[in-house]
């Protein structure tokens, strides 16, 4: 996550709402509610998987502690702050908001929050991994100190920004897994457990950044065990305390490996790979040159070597 003053992490229209609430307002209680599935990839989607709340609230706290309150945590665990940072961060907000709105913006309410040193909010969430029908809140938030009534909905944009992807990814994975299980029951009911790996995640190269990779990967991992995006493991360790195996993959080639072995000796590349990885699953991309030649010629010649290997050889068209 980028190092940015969290008061620059919201919609611009939020920054003057503290002046718009009725005089005497002391409590704002809000919720995060998925409203419908009309844009779902799966027809008939009727709910979401509650997921990501713990992670994104930890990230919001980290963001404020590091980039606004400026807490320094010593190896002993002692937390300290330097008073000059108050002027630094609050002057930045005053300067940017004033230019943005074309006025002399008063940051006294933000200075009061810096003096407090923490976010006075209470968040409640439904258990993560739970299926929740549309229209049911998955998260509620309220302020715990009356003078910071404005903070509740100031955080709304940031919460929505961070929570949308992990929850949507978890819901999409859940819906796809149901489809795969239904197909497995009709075609191979004795091996339904293999579905856990059929929805393998290769999305990292198409994501908008490492945070997105982690959000989508963790959401996907609520339903599937296969993932080639290693940031998923980092997120599971940091935000969910997972110590054991989180997701899995196998030894697998890519086109650069097969190209390096040359077109004229692709069968030699197969032999080299099987000798290098004599055990376990080995996945070989096989359409770099000619998939049909691999299937109709090379595999026949390699048949005994493949069958004598201690593991599965996967022939993979990309």
N, C-alpha and C positions, 0 to 999 in steps of 0.2 A: 504494500500500500504506500502511495506517495506521501512524503512528508509535507503536509499542508495544514495551515491553520484551520481547525474544524469550523470556524465561523465563516469560512469561504466554501463550505461543503453543504450548501442548501440552495433552495430556490430564492431568487432575489426578492420576490414579494414577501418572503417571511420576515425580513429584517426590520420591518416597522410594525409588525403585528402586536408587539408588546404595548404599543400606544393605542391599539384599536379595540382591545378587550374592554368591556364595561368597567368603569371605576369600581374598585373594591373586589375585583376577581382575585381569588386565592387558590383555586384548584382547576386544573384542566385535565380531564381524563379521556384518553383516546384509545383507539384500537386499530389493529391491522387485520383487515378482513378480505380474503379472496372472494370476489363477488360472483364470478361466473366462469364457465369453461367454454365460452363461445369461440374462443380463439385457440382451443386445445388442438393438438395434432391427432388426438384420438376421439373418434365419434362416440358420443354418449358419456364423455367424462363428467363425473358428478361430484368431484371433490379434489382436495389437494393432500399431499403429504406434508405434515408439519415438520419443517426442518430448517436449520440454520440460525435460529434465534440465539442460541448460546454463543455461537461463533461470532455473529455480527455485533452483539452487545459487548463482547470482549474486545473486539476491534475498535468499537466506538470509544470505549474506556481508554484503550491504549492510545488512540488518536488524541484525545483530550489531555491525557496525562503527559504525553510527549510533546505535543505541538501547541498546547494552550496553557495548561497549568504549569508545564515545564518541571515536572517532578524528576529529580535525579535519584535513582535507587542505588545505594551502595551495596557492595558484596555482602555486607552484614544484614542487609534488608532495610536499613535506615533510609527514610525518604527525606530529601531536603529540596528547597527551592531557593532561587536567587531573586530578590525583590525587583531587580532591574528588568527581569523578563516581563513583569506586568506591563510596564510602559511599552516594551517592545511589541508584544502581541496585541495590546489594546490600541496602540498607535497605528499598527498595520490595519486593524479593522476600521478604525475611525477614518483613516485615509482612503481606503478602498470603498467603504460604504458612502462616504461623502461625495467622492467622484462619481460613484455609480448612480446615486439618487439626485445629485446636484444640490446638496444642502450641507449644512454643518451638522453632521450626525453625532448625537449624544451617546456615548458608550458607557455611561455610568452603570447601567444594569449589567453589562458585560464585565466591567471592572469588579462589581460586587460578586459575580460568580468566580472570578479569578481569586478574590480574597477568600472565598469559601473553600476552594481547593478541591472540590469534587462535584460530580453531577448529582444533584438532589432529585433523583427520579427513582421510581419503583416500577419494575417490569415484571409482568407475569406472562408465561407462555404455556401452551399445551405441550405435553410430552413430545419430544422429537421422534419422528418415525411413525406417528399416529396418522391414520387417515381421517381427514376432517371434511365434512360436507361443505359445499359452497355456502356462503352466508354466515358461517360461524367464525368468530375472531380466533386467530391463532396466537395473538399477542395483544396485551394491553399495557398502557404506560400512563403514569401520572406523576406530577411533581410532589415532593414530600415536604417542601418548605414553601409557605404561601407567597413569598416575594418572587419566587421563580416559577410562577404559573406559566409564564411565556415560553419556558424551556421545553415543555412537553411536546408541543406541535412544531417547535423550531426543529426538533430532531426528526420529524416525520419524513422529510425528503431523504435524509441520509439513511434512515432505517429502510425505507422502501428501495433505495438504490442498492444497498448491500444485500437485502434479504430476497429480492425478487429472483435472482439467478439460482441460488442453492435450492430454494423451495420449488421453483419451476423445474429444475433438473431432476429433483427427487420425484416429483409428480410425473414427469414424462417417463422416467425410468420405470416407475411403478406401473404405469399404463402399458408400456411396451412389454414388461415382464408378464403381465396378465395375458397378453396376446400370445407370447411365446409359450407360456405354460399350456394355454388352450390348444395350441398346435401340437405340442409335445404329447399331450394326453391322447390325441387322435392318431399320432404316428409312431411314438416311441415311449409309451407310458412307463416303462421300466427304467428309463434314464432321464427322468424329469430334472434331476439334480444338475444335469449338464447345462440347463437353461441359465444357471448363475454365471456362466462364462460365454453364453451365446451373444449377449448384448455388450460386447467388449467396447470400451471407450478409447477411441483414437483421436479425440477432439482437440488435443492441445495445440496442434499447429494451426488450427482455425480459430482459436480464441483471441480475445482482444488484449490479453496480457496474462501474467502469472496469477494474479488474484482471481480472474475469471476462470482460469484453468482449475484452480483449487476449489472454487465454489461449485462449478459444474461437476468436477470429479467427485467431490464429497456427496453431492446430491445423487449422482449416479450410483455411488457405492452403497446407498441405502437399499438398493435392490440387486445390484450385480457385484461380482467379485473380480471381474476382469477390467484392467485399466492400464494403459501405457503412459498416462500422465503422472509422473512421480510427485508433482506438487500435492496430489491427493494425499499421499502418505504424510507429508509435512503438516498439512492441515489437520489430519486426524490425530497426529501426535500432539500438536500445539493446542488445539481448541477442544479436543474431545478426550485427551488422555489415553489414547489407544496405544498400548505397548506391544501388542503382537502383530501378526500379519493383517494388513488392512485390505489390500488388493493384490492381485497376482497377474503375472504374464509368463511368457515362455521365451526361450531363445529363438530368434527369428531373423531372417535376412531382409535386406531391402535391395532395390534395383542396383545401387552402387556396388554392393557386394557381388551381385551376379554379373554386372558389367566388368568388374575387375578380373573375374575369372575367364573372361572372353567368350565370345559366341562359339568359337570353334572347339572349346573344351568345356562346355557347360556340364557335360556328364562327369568330367573330372572335378568340377566344382562341387557337384552333389557328393561325390565320394569323399572329397576333402572335408566337407561339412559334417558328414556322418562320422568320419574318423575323429574329427575335433570334438564332436558332441555325441559320444557313443550311447548316452543314456538320456531318458526323458523325452519330452516333446520337442521336436525341432520343426519349425515352420519355415518353409522355403518358398519365396515368391518365384513363380515359375512362368510368368508371361513376359519376362524381360525381352526374350528373343522369340520363342515360338512355343506357346503353351501346348499345342496339339502334338508337337514333336516330343515334348517332355512326357506327355501322357501315353502316346502310342509307341514310342521307341525307347526313351531313356529308362522309364520305369520298368519296362519289360526286361531290359538288360540288367537293371539293378535289383530285380525282384528278390533274389536270395539275400543280398546284402541288406535290403530294407527289412525283410522278415526276420533276419537273424539279429537285428539291432534291438537293444533293450529299451524300447520306447516307441512312441508314435512319430511317424514322419508325415507332416502336413504339407500337401501340395496346394499352394495358395495363389490364385490369380488376383492381381491387385486391381 
